[in-house]
Amino acid sequence: MNFKKMIEAMTPEVYQSLKRAVELGKWPNGDRLTDEQRETSLRAVIAYDETKLPEHERTGFIERTKKDGSQHGSDPLEPQVLKILNDN
């Protein structure tokens, strides 16, 4: 089974278990995750989020809209202008 098919077949219960394991760094039986297991599990959690959850419920989502509709802070995707000052 490839990664994409595994994500499509993943149940919400398995998703929650993987997410909890990544958060705590250990499996439900108490065994610690290896670095490879943590990386693979986190990739699976993020992939599940992207395919099955609305944006505001995804891992890492940051709500930037205030109640009045304006944005908190600057848009991280907005290019920033760099000014170089010379002492000449």
N, CA, C and O atoms as a GROMACS GRO file, in nm:
protein
  352
    1MET      N    1   0.085  -0.118   0.000
    1MET     CA    2   0.000   0.000   0.000
    1MET      C    3   0.090   0.124   0.000
    1MET      O    4   0.180   0.135   0.083
    2ASN      N    5   0.065   0.215  -0.093
    2ASN     CA    6   0.146   0.336  -0.095
    2ASN      C    7   0.092   0.439   0.006
    2ASN      O    8  -0.016   0.422   0.062
    3PHE      N    9   0.168   0.544   0.027
    3PHE     CA   10   0.136   0.644   0.128
    3PHE      C   11   0.000   0.708   0.103
    3PHE      O   12  -0.079   0.724   0.196
    4LYS      N   13  -0.028   0.745  -0.021
    4LYS     CA   14  -0.154   0.812  -0.054
    4LYS      C   15  -0.274   0.722  -0.024
    4LYS      O   16  -0.374   0.768   0.032
    5LYS      N   17  -0.265   0.596  -0.062
    5LYS     CA   18  -0.375   0.503  -0.035
    5LYS      C   19  -0.392   0.479   0.114
    5LYS      O   20  -0.504   0.462   0.163
    6MET      N   21  -0.281   0.478   0.188
    6MET     CA   22  -0.288   0.461   0.333
    6MET      C   23  -0.363   0.578   0.397
    6MET      O   24  -0.444   0.558   0.488
    7ILE      N   25  -0.337   0.699   0.350
    7ILE     CA   26  -0.405   0.817   0.403
    7ILE      C   27  -0.553   0.812   0.369
    7ILE      O   28  -0.637   0.843   0.454
    8GLU      N   29  -0.587   0.774   0.248
    8GLU     CA   30  -0.728   0.763   0.207
    8GLU      C   31  -0.803   0.660   0.290
    8GLU      O   32  -0.922   0.677   0.317
    9ALA      N   33  -0.736   0.553   0.331
    9ALA     CA   34  -0.800   0.446   0.407
    9ALA      C   35  -0.798   0.471   0.559
    9ALA      O   36  -0.863   0.399   0.634
   10MET      N   37  -0.724   0.572   0.603
   10MET     CA   38  -0.708   0.597   0.746
   10MET      C   39  -0.840   0.638   0.810
   10MET      O   40  -0.912   0.724   0.758
   11THR      N   41  -0.871   0.577   0.924
   11THR     CA   42  -0.993   0.611   0.997
   11THR      C   43  -0.964   0.728   1.091
   11THR      O   44  -0.848   0.753   1.125
   12PRO      N   45  -1.068   0.800   1.134
   12PRO     CA   46  -1.047   0.908   1.231
   12PRO      C   47  -0.981   0.859   1.360
   12PRO      O   48  -0.905   0.934   1.422
   13GLU      N   49  -1.008   0.736   1.401
   13GLU     CA   50  -0.949   0.683   1.523
   13GLU      C   51  -0.798   0.665   1.508
   13GLU      O   52  -0.721   0.698   1.598
   14VAL      N   53  -0.756   0.612   1.393
   14VAL     CA   54  -0.612   0.594   1.367
   14VAL      C   55  -0.546   0.731   1.358
   14VAL      O   56  -0.436   0.750   1.410
   15TYR      N   57  -0.611   0.826   1.291
   15TYR     CA   58  -0.558   0.962   1.281
   15TYR      C   59  -0.535   1.021   1.421
   15TYR      O   60  -0.428   1.076   1.448
   16GLN      N   61  -0.635   1.010   1.508
   16GLN     CA   62  -0.622   1.066   1.643
   16GLN      C   63  -0.509   0.997   1.720
   16GLN      O   64  -0.436   1.062   1.795
   17SER      N   65  -0.495   0.866   1.703
   17SER     CA   66  -0.390   0.792   1.769
   17SER      C   67  -0.251   0.837   1.722
   17SER      O   68  -0.161   0.856   1.803
   18LEU      N   69  -0.235   0.854   1.590
   18LEU     CA   70  -0.108   0.903   1.536
   18LEU      C   71  -0.078   1.044   1.584
   18LEU      O   72   0.035   1.075   1.621
   19LYS      N   73  -0.178   1.128   1.581
   19LYS     CA   74  -0.160   1.267   1.624
   19LYS      C   75  -0.118   1.273   1.770
   19LYS      O   76  -0.028   1.349   1.806
   20ARG      N   77  -0.182   1.195   1.853
   20ARG     CA   78  -0.148   1.190   1.996
   20ARG      C   79  -0.006   1.135   2.016
   20ARG      O   80   0.068   1.186   2.100
   21ALA      N   81   0.031   1.033   1.939
   21ALA     CA   82   0.165   0.976   1.950
   21ALA      C   83   0.272   1.080   1.914
   21ALA      O   84   0.376   1.088   1.980
   22VAL      N   85   0.246   1.159   1.810
   22VAL     CA   86   0.341   1.263   1.770
   22VAL      C   87   0.350   1.370   1.879
   22VAL      O   88   0.459   1.416   1.912
   23GLU      N   89   0.235   1.408   1.935
   23GLU     CA   90   0.234   1.511   2.041
   23GLU      C   91   0.312   1.467   2.164
   23GLU      O   92   0.389   1.545   2.221
   24LEU      N   93   0.294   1.341   2.205
   24LEU     CA   94   0.356   1.291   2.329
   24LEU      C   95   0.493   1.229   2.307
   24LEU      O   96   0.572   1.217   2.401
   25GLY      N   97   0.522   1.189   2.182
   25GLY     CA   98   0.649   1.124   2.154
   25GLY      C   99   0.651   0.978   2.193
   25GLY      O  100   0.757   0.916   2.202
   26LYS      N  101   0.532   0.922   2.216
   26LYS     CA  102   0.526   0.780   2.250
   26LYS      C  103   0.395   0.721   2.202
   26LYS      O  104   0.296   0.791   2.184
   27TRP      N  105   0.396   0.587   2.182
   27TRP     CA  106   0.278   0.514   2.139
   27TRP      C  107   0.185   0.495   2.258
   27TRP      O  108   0.227   0.513   2.373
   28PRO      N  109   0.060   0.458   2.232
   28PRO     CA  110  -0.034   0.436   2.343
   28PRO      C  111   0.015   0.332   2.446
   28PRO      O  112  -0.024   0.338   2.562
   29ASN      N  113   0.100   0.237   2.404
   29ASN     CA  114   0.152   0.137   2.498
   29ASN      C  115   0.271   0.188   2.578
   29ASN      O  116   0.325   0.116   2.662
   30GLY      N  117   0.314   0.314   2.553
   30GLY     CA  118   0.423   0.374   2.629
   30GLY      C  119   0.558   0.370   2.561
   30GLY      O  120   0.651   0.438   2.606
   31ASP      N  121   0.572   0.292   2.453
   31ASP     CA  122   0.700   0.287   2.380
   31ASP      C  123   0.726   0.421   2.312
   31ASP      O  124   0.636   0.481   2.254
   32ARG      N  125   0.852   0.467   2.321
   32ARG     CA  126   0.889   0.593   2.257
   32ARG      C  127   0.895   0.578   2.105
   32ARG      O  128   0.933   0.473   2.053
   33LEU      N  129   0.857   0.684   2.034
   33LEU     CA  130   0.868   0.686   1.888
   33LEU      C  131   1.014   0.707   1.850
   33LEU      O  132   1.085   0.785   1.913
   34THR      N  133   1.058   0.636   1.747
   34THR     CA  134   1.190   0.664   1.692
   34THR      C  135   1.178   0.792   1.609
   34THR      O  136   1.067   0.837   1.580
   35ASP      N  137   1.290   0.849   1.572
   35ASP     CA  138   1.286   0.970   1.488
   35ASP      C  139   1.214   0.942   1.357
   35ASP      O  140   1.137   1.024   1.309
   36GLU      N  141   1.240   0.823   1.299
   36GLU     CA  142   1.174   0.787   1.173
   36GLU      C  143   1.024   0.770   1.192
   36GLU      O  144   0.946   0.813   1.106
   37GLN      N  145   0.983   0.709   1.301
   37GLN     CA  146   0.840   0.692   1.328
   37GLN      C  147   0.772   0.827   1.349
   37GLN      O  148   0.661   0.849   1.301
   38ARG      N  149   0.838   0.916   1.422
   38ARG     CA  150   0.781   1.049   1.445
   38ARG      C  151   0.765   1.125   1.314
   38ARG      O  152   0.661   1.186   1.289
   39GLU      N  153   0.867   1.121   1.229
   39GLU     CA  154   0.862   1.190   1.100
   39GLU      C  155   0.751   1.134   1.011
   39GLU      O  156   0.673   1.209   0.953
   40THR      N  157   0.744   1.002   1.001
   40THR     CA  158   0.643   0.938   0.917
   40THR      C  159   0.503   0.963   0.971
   40THR      O  160   0.410   0.990   0.894
   41SER      N  161   0.486   0.955   1.102
   41SER     CA  162   0.355   0.979   1.163
   41SER      C  163   0.311   1.124   1.144
   41SER      O  164   0.194   1.149   1.115
   42LEU      N  165   0.403   1.217   1.158
   42LEU     CA  166   0.369   1.358   1.138
   42LEU      C  167   0.331   1.384   0.993
   42LEU      O  168   0.236   1.458   0.966
   43ARG      N  169   0.403   1.324   0.899
   43ARG     CA  170   0.366   1.337   0.757
   43ARG      C  171   0.226   1.283   0.733
   43ARG      O  172   0.148   1.342   0.658
   44ALA      N  173   0.194   1.170   0.796
   44ALA     CA  174   0.061   1.110   0.780
   44ALA      C  175  -0.048   1.200   0.839
   44ALA      O  176  -0.154   1.217   0.779
   45VAL      N  177  -0.022   1.258   0.955
   45VAL     CA  178  -0.119   1.348   1.019
   45VAL      C  179  -0.144   1.469   0.930
   45VAL      O  180  -0.259   1.508   0.910
   46ILE      N  181  -0.039   1.529   0.879
   46ILE     CA  182  -0.053   1.648   0.794
   46ILE      C  183  -0.125   1.612   0.664
   46ILE      O  184  -0.210   1.688   0.618
   47ALA      N  185  -0.091   1.498   0.605
   47ALA     CA  186  -0.156   1.456   0.480
   47ALA      C  187  -0.305   1.429   0.504
   47ALA      O  188  -0.388   1.466   0.422
   48TYR      N  189  -0.338   1.366   0.616
   48TYR     CA  190  -0.479   1.341   0.650
   48TYR      C  191  -0.551   1.474   0.666
   48TYR      O  192  -0.661   1.493   0.614
   49ASP      N  193  -0.488   1.567   0.739
   49ASP     CA  194  -0.547   1.701   0.758
   49ASP      C  195  -0.580   1.765   0.624
   49ASP      O  196  -0.690   1.816   0.604
   50GLU      N  197  -0.484   1.761   0.533
   50GLU     CA  198  -0.501   1.829   0.403
   50GLU      C  199  -0.612   1.769   0.319
   50GLU      O  200  -0.679   1.840   0.244
   51THR      N  201  -0.634   1.637   0.331
   51THR     CA  202  -0.732   1.572   0.245
   51THR      C  203  -0.870   1.559   0.309
   51THR      O  204  -0.970   1.548   0.238
   52LYS      N  205  -0.877   1.558   0.442
   52LYS     CA  206  -1.004   1.526   0.507
   52LYS      C  207  -1.059   1.633   0.600
   52LYS      O  208  -1.174   1.621   0.644
   53LEU      N  209  -0.983   1.736   0.633
   53LEU     CA  210  -1.030   1.837   0.727
   53LEU      C  211  -1.037   1.974   0.662
   53LEU      O  212  -0.959   2.005   0.572
   54PRO      N  213  -1.132   2.059   0.707
   54PRO     CA  214  -1.133   2.197   0.658
   54PRO      C  215  -1.009   2.271   0.708
   54PRO      O  216  -0.949   2.233   0.809
   55GLU      N  217  -0.971   2.376   0.638
   55GLU     CA  218  -0.847   2.447   0.668
   55GLU      C  219  -0.835   2.488   0.814
   55GLU      O  220  -0.727   2.474   0.873
   56HIS      N  221  -0.942   2.539   0.874
   56HIS     CA  222  -0.932   2.590   1.011
   56HIS      C  223  -0.914   2.480   1.116
   56HIS      O  224  -0.888   2.510   1.232
   57GLU      N  225  -0.929   2.353   1.079
   57GLU     CA  226  -0.910   2.241   1.172
   57GLU      C  227  -0.776   2.170   1.152
   57GLU      O  228  -0.746   2.074   1.224
   58ARG      N  229  -0.696   2.215   1.057
   58ARG     CA  230  -0.571   2.146   1.024
   58ARG      C  231  -0.460   2.175   1.125
   58ARG      O  232  -0.458   2.280   1.189
   59THR      N  233  -0.368   2.080   1.137
   59THR     CA  234  -0.251   2.097   1.222
   59THR      C  235  -0.171   2.218   1.176
   59THR      O  236  -0.139   2.231   1.058
   60GLY      N  237  -0.139   2.306   1.269
   60GLY     CA  238  -0.059   2.424   1.238
   60GLY      C  239  -0.137   2.544   1.189
   60GLY      O  240  -0.077   2.649   1.163
   61PHE      N  241  -0.270   2.534   1.176
   61PHE     CA  242  -0.349   2.648   1.128
   61PHE      C  243  -0.345   2.760   1.230
   61PHE      O  244  -0.360   2.737   1.350
   62ILE      N  245  -0.323   2.882   1.183
   62ILE     CA  246  -0.324   3.001   1.268
   62ILE      C  247  -0.432   3.094   1.216
   62ILE      O  248  -0.427   3.140   1.102
   63GLU      N  249  -0.528   3.122   1.301
   63GLU     CA  250  -0.636   3.215   1.265
   63GLU      C  251  -0.581   3.357   1.272
   63GLU      O  252  -0.536   3.401   1.378
   64ARG      N  253  -0.584   3.428   1.162
   64ARG     CA  254  -0.529   3.563   1.156
   64ARG      C  255  -0.635   3.671   1.147
   64ARG      O  256  -0.603   3.790   1.143
   65THR      N  257  -0.761   3.632   1.142
   65THR     CA  258  -0.868   3.730   1.125
   65THR      C  259  -0.923   3.772   1.261
   65THR      O  260  -0.959   3.688   1.343
   66LYS      N  261  -0.931   3.904   1.283
   66LYS     CA  262  -0.992   3.958   1.405
   66LYS      C  263  -1.143   3.957   1.388
   66LYS      O  264  -1.194   3.934   1.278
   67LYS      N  265  -1.214   3.983   1.496
   67LYS     CA  266  -1.360   3.985   1.491
   67LYS      C  267  -1.413   4.090   1.394
   67LYS      O  268  -1.520   4.073   1.336
   68ASP      N  269  -1.338   4.200   1.377
   68ASP     CA  270  -1.383   4.305   1.286
   68ASP      C  271  -1.346   4.277   1.139
   68ASP      O  272  -1.375   4.359   1.052
   69GLY      N  273  -1.284   4.162   1.113
   69GLY     CA  274  -1.251   4.124   0.976
   69GLY      C  275  -1.109   4.160   0.932
   69GLY      O  276  -1.064   4.114   0.828
   70SER      N  277  -1.039   4.242   1.012
   70SER     CA  278  -0.901   4.280   0.977
   70SER      C  279  -0.806   4.167   1.017
   70SER      O  280  -0.844   4.074   1.088
   71GLN      N  281  -0.682   4.176   0.971
   71GLN     CA  282  -0.583   4.072   0.995
   71GLN      C  283  -0.492   4.106   1.113
   71GLN      O  284  -0.456   4.222   1.133
   72HIS      N  285  -0.456   4.003   1.191
   72HIS     CA  286  -0.353   4.017   1.294
   72HIS      C  287  -0.217   4.016   1.225
   72HIS      O  288  -0.191   3.927   1.143
   73GLY      N  289  -0.132   4.110   1.255
   73GLY     CA  290   0.003   4.108   1.202
   73GLY      C  291   0.006   4.115   1.050
   73GLY      O  292  -0.094   4.144   0.985
   74SER      N  293   0.124   4.088   0.996
   74SER     CA  294   0.141   4.093   0.851
   74SER      C  295   0.121   3.954   0.792
   74SER      O  296   0.132   3.853   0.861
   75ASP      N  297   0.091   3.953   0.665
   75ASP     CA  298   0.073   3.827   0.593
   75ASP      C  299   0.211   3.765   0.572
   75ASP      O  300   0.297   3.828   0.511
   76PRO      N  301   0.234   3.642   0.622
   76PRO     CA  302   0.367   3.582   0.607
   76PRO      C  303   0.404   3.552   0.462
   76PRO      O  304   0.522   3.530   0.432
   77LEU      N  305   0.308   3.552   0.373
   77LEU     CA  306   0.336   3.526   0.231
   77LEU      C  307   0.360   3.656   0.154
   77LEU      O  308   0.400   3.652   0.037
   78GLU      N  309   0.337   3.768   0.217
   78GLU     CA  310   0.358   3.899   0.155
   78GLU      C  311   0.507   3.928   0.147
   78GLU      O  312   0.577   3.916   0.248
   79PRO      N  313   0.559   3.965   0.030
   79PRO     CA  314   0.702   3.998   0.020
   79PRO      C  315   0.736   4.118   0.108
   79PRO      O  316   0.657   4.212   0.120
   80GLN      N  317   0.855   4.114   0.168
   80GLN     CA  318   0.900   4.225   0.251
   80GLN      C  319   1.008   4.302   0.178
   80GLN      O  320   1.089   4.244   0.105
   81VAL      N  321   1.010   4.433   0.200
   81VAL     CA  322   1.108   4.519   0.135
   81VAL      C  323   1.229   4.528   0.228
   81VAL      O  324   1.215   4.556   0.347
   82LEU      N  325   1.346   4.506   0.173
   82LEU     CA  326   1.470   4.516   0.246
   82LEU      C  327   1.541   4.644   0.206
   82LEU      O  328   1.571   4.664   0.088
   83LYS      N  329   1.568   4.732   0.302
   83LYS     CA  330   1.636   4.858   0.274
   83LYS      C  331   1.782   4.846   0.318
   83LYS      O  332   1.811   4.806   0.430
   84ILE      N  333   1.872   4.881   0.228
   84ILE     CA  334   2.014   4.878   0.258
   84ILE      C  335   2.061   5.020   0.275
   84ILE      O  336   2.047   5.103   0.185
   85LEU      N  337   2.117   5.049   0.391
   85LEU     CA  338   2.164   5.184   0.422
   85LEU      C  339   2.314   5.189   0.407
   85LEU      O  340   2.385   5.098   0.452
   86ASN      N  341   2.364   5.296   0.343
   86ASN     CA  342   2.508   5.316   0.328
   86ASN      C  343   2.550   5.432   0.417
   86ASN      O  344   2.474   5.527   0.437
   87ASP      N  345   2.672   5.423   0.471
   87ASP     CA  346   2.725   5.530   0.553
   87ASP      C  347   2.792   5.638   0.468
   87ASP      O  348   2.850   5.731   0.525
   88ASN      N  349   2.788   5.631   0.338
   88ASN     CA  350   2.856   5.725   0.248
   88ASN      C  351   2.785   5.856   0.245
   88ASN      O  352   2.828   5.948   0.175
   0.00000   0.00000   0.00000
